[in-house]
Amino acid sequence: MAHASPIEADAVVIGAGPVGLFQVFELGLLEIKAHVIDSLPFPGGQPAELYPDKPIYDIPAIPVCTGQELVNNLLKQIEPFGATFHLEQEVSTVEQQGDGRFIVATSKGTRFLTKTLFIAAGVGAFQPRALKLDGIEAFEDKQLFYRVKSPEVWTGQNIVIVGGGDTALEWAATLATQEPHKPQSVTLIHRRDVFQAAPSSIARLRELCDHQKMRFMVGQPTGFATEGDRLTAVQVTDPQAQTHTVPLDVLLVFLGLSPKLGPISDWGMEIERKQLVVDTEKFSTSVPGIFAVGDINTYPGKKKLILSGFHEATLAAFGAAPFVFPDKKVMLQYTTTSTQLHKVLGVTPT
């Protein structure tokens, strides 16, 4: 529902991906409560939307977890801080007021008057790149999918995967070797026999093809076949201009993301190559009171890693504290020893 008057807030976080969720945690430790806005209908960002079952290996002290497990753990971690989520809406305008605060308005008419703003929007408002075949969109979320949610439901079915990046290769290998929910067949289609993927993923693909556990075809989807209201095959044109019909029950498309910076570009911040320029002391943008963390920002030595975003969120929270508590000196405390942090977290130390 639209609010007649804006919701007053100390902090608004744009983006509910892993870095945005950890931003809530770091703000919470400083007793700054956050409102979180995201365009998706659920928290989690890219890991929850695009690779919920894909393993992640570079989160400190967690040898391996899936994208969804990481999101679930972060949501559990921020429970003590009572963040308010505003989902399925995008921020449309940000206007600085005379007192330094910001009016933030969303696509659903929700308005905030906030002391600080944190942009953790990943690559911006992203959408999977769609397969460009006229009429194919009619099968989306029925037989055509841009993400994998429950692969076990495809047991015994013929699966065709389009793409040549890590996600396409990893899902092809995972589905081809999935026990006990193994598909009838897995076919990977890519426009050329060169991949933009990790060498280990490419090697695994070659090995599975050699052992006839899956099939790889060079070509481009140029059409499809149907029977009644069902998609039955995709037509693939190879480099020799020959067209092949590949039967299928399920079509998975992993052509990457189409990032759109969207209205962020109109908010008056310094931008370099569609990313927000920040300092490395507090990850502030060129507008005081607005911070940018995660893949949306850029600075010398920037690495687009989740763990880097966690570091950025920590310093951004401390950078924001003077805007929220101008008369309070914020000291660094440790969760292992601080009774104040134990109180904030609602824990009893042993």
N, C-alpha and C positions, 0 to 999 in steps of 0.2 A: 504493500500500500504506500502511496505517496504521502509524505509528511508535510503538513502545512507549514510548520516551522522546522528548521534544521535540527538534527540530533547533535547535541554538543558532545565533543569527544576530545580526548587528549591525543589520540593517535588513530589514524585510518591506514590500513594496509591494503594495497591493491594487489591482489594475487594470493591465492590459497595453495600454491605449490609448496614443496618442502622448505624452500627458503622463506617464503611468506609465513609459513607456520612456525618456523624457528624464530622469525622476527617477533612473533607474538610471545614466544617464550622469553626471549631476552628482554623485551619490554616489560613483561610480567615480573621478572626478577627485580626490576627497578620500580615496581608498583605503578606501572603505566598500563592502563587497560586499553585494549584495541578493538576496533571494529574492522572486519575483514570483508572485502568485496571481491567476488570472482564471477566470471562469465559462465562457468560451468555449473551444473546443478548439484555438484558435490565438491568437497575439498580434495586437494591432492595434485592439481595441476597436471603436467605432462605424465608423471609416473602413473597416476590413477587413470588418466584418459587414454594413454597410448600404449603403455607397457606395464600394466598392473601385475602380470605374472613373470615379467622379465627379471632375472637376477641382477642385483647390484652388489659389487664387491669392494667398493672403495669408501664405504662409510666407516670412520674410525671405530674400532672395538666391535664392529659387527662384521664377521667374516663374509656373510652373504645374507641378503634379504631380497624379497621381491619389491617392486615399486609400491604395491599396495601395502605390504607389511611396513615399509618405511613410513608411509603416510599414516597408517594406523598407530604406529608408535609415537609419531609426532603429535597426533591428535590427543593421545593419552597423556603425553608430556605437558600439553598446554591446558589440560582440564582445570587445574587449580585457578587459572586466571580469568575464566569466564568470558572469553572473547565472544563477541556477537558476529555471526556470519550473515552476510547479505549475498545470496547466491543467485545465479541466473540473471545477473545484471552487470553492465559495463559502466565504467566511469566515463561520462560524456564531457563534463566541464570541470575545471579547477580555477577558481578565482581568488586571488589574495585580497584580504580586507585591510582596512586602514590600521587595525591593531595587530597585523601580522598573521592572523589566523586565515584559514582557507575555507571557502565554501566549495564543497565537493558534491556534485550532482550526478546521479546515475540514470541509466536508460529507463528505469522503472519509476523515476521521479523521487527516489529517496535522496534526501539532502543532509549533509553533515556540515557542521562548523567545527573544524578541528585545528588544534595547535600545531600538529605535525602530520606529515603525509609520507608514507613509505611505499615506493613503487617496487614491487617484487613480481612484475608481470612477465617474467621469463623473456621470451622473444617477442612479447607483445600479444595481441589477440591472435592466437594461432588456430589454424584449421588444417586438418590433413589435406594434402593435395588430392583433388578428386580425379578419378579416371574419366577422361574426356571421350565418352561414347554416348551419342544421343540416345536418350531413353533409359540408360542403365541405372539412373538414379531411382527408378521405380522399385528396384530390388534392394535398395539400401536398408540395412538392419533386418533384412529377411534372408537373403543369400549373399549380398555384397556387404563387406565389413571393412572398416578402416582401422579397427582395433580388435584385439582378441580379449574376450571376457571369460567364456567357458568353453575351452577347446574340447572338453570331453564329450560335448553334445554332438560332435562331428565324427564320432566313432563309426568306422565302416564307410565313410563318405569320400567322394573324390574332391580334393581340395586343390585349387589353383591359386598361386600367390604371384602377384605382380610387384616387382621392385628389385633393386640391386644394392641396397644399403644394408647396414647391420641388422635392422629390424626385420627386413624381409628374409635375409639368410638365416638369422637365428630362429625365426618362427618356422621356416621350412625345415630346418634340422630338428627342431624340437618336436614338431608334429610328426615328422617321418619316423621318429624313434620313440614316440609316446606309447608307453605301456601302462595299463592294459587297454587304453582308449585309442588304439591306432586307427588312422583313417585307411580307407581302401587304397588311396594313392595320393601323392603329393607332387605337384608339378610347379616348378619355379620358372617364371617368364621374365626375362630382362632384355632390354633392347640391344645389348652387346655382351660379349663374353669377358667383360671387365667390370669389376665391382668396386663400389666405394664402401668397403667394409674391412674389418680387422682381418689380418692374414690368417688367424686361427679359424675364423668363421668361413673364410673362403676354402681353406684346407679341408674343413669338415664337410662342406658342401660337395667338394670334389670326391671325397672318400665315399660319401653316401650314394652319390651317383654311380661311382665305380662298382659299388656293391648292389646296385639296382634297388636301393631302398627309397629312392625318389628320382625325379626326372628334371632335367634342366633344358629349357628351350631358349634360343636366341630369337627375339622378334618383338613386335609391338602388337598389342591388342587393337584390332581394327573393326571388330564387330562382335555380335553375340547372337545366339540362337535361343529360342524359347519354345515351350509347349504349354499352352494355356497361360496360366499366370506364373509359371515357373521358368527360371533361367536354367538352361540345360547345357550350354557350351559357350566358350569364348573363341572367337576367330583370331588367329595370330598370323601376322604377315612377317615372314623371315627376311633377312638381308637380300635374298635372291628374288624377292617379290612374290614368293609362293605363299599361299594362304593355307593354314592348317586349322582344322576344327578340333578343339580340345574339350572333351566332355567334362562337366563339373557339377557338383552339388553346392559348393561353397567357393566364393571368390573373395580372396583377401588382397587388399591393395595397400602397399606401403611405399608411397612415392615421396615421403618426407612431409615437412610442414610448410605451410605458406604463411610466414610471419607478417603481421601488419601492425605497425606502430600505432596506427589509428589516431585518436584525438590527442594522445600524449604529445605529439609533435606540435600541438597548438598551445601548450601550457607555458611557453616562455623559457624553457630550459635549454642549455647548450647541448646540442646533439652532434654526434660524429658517427657517420655510417649507420644511421638508424639506431644508435645506442646512446644512452644518457651519460654524459661526461661527469665523473665524480672525483672527489679527492680521496686519498687513501688514509686519511686521519679519522674521518667520521662518515665517509661515503655519502656526503652531501652533494646534491646537484648544485648548479649555478644559482638556484633559488633557495635562499636560507629557509630552513624548515621543511624542505622536501628532500628526501633521501632515496637513493636507488640501490637495490641489492639484487644479486643474482645475475642471470644472463642479460638483463635489460641494460646493465651499465657497462662502461668501458673506462679503463685507466691503464697506464703502462704496466705490462706484465700480467694483464688480466688472463685468468684461466677459467673457462666455463665448466666448472665442476660444482656439484652440490656442496661439497665440503668447503670450497672457497666461499660460497654464498653464506654458509653458516658463520664463517669468520666475519664477513662483511656485515651481517645482521647484528653481530655482537657490538661492533664498533659504532654502527648506526644508532643503536639503542642508547649508548652512552652519549653520542653526539646530539641526540634529541632531548636528553634529560634537561638541559638548561632552558629549552623552550617550554617544557611542561612545568618544571619547578625552578623558576628563575631565581628564587631566593634560597635554594637548598643546594648544599654541596653534596654531590653524589660520590660516594666512595666505592672503590672496588671491594666486593666481598666474595667469600668463597662458600659454595653450597655445602662443603664438608664441615665447616666450623661456625658459620654465621647463624646465630639464633634468629635473627630477623628474617633471613632467607628461609630458614626452616618454617617459620610462622607463615610466610607468604606461600610457600609450597604446601603447607598443611601436612608436614611430616614430623615424626618424632625420631630424633637421632638415637642410635643405639650406642 
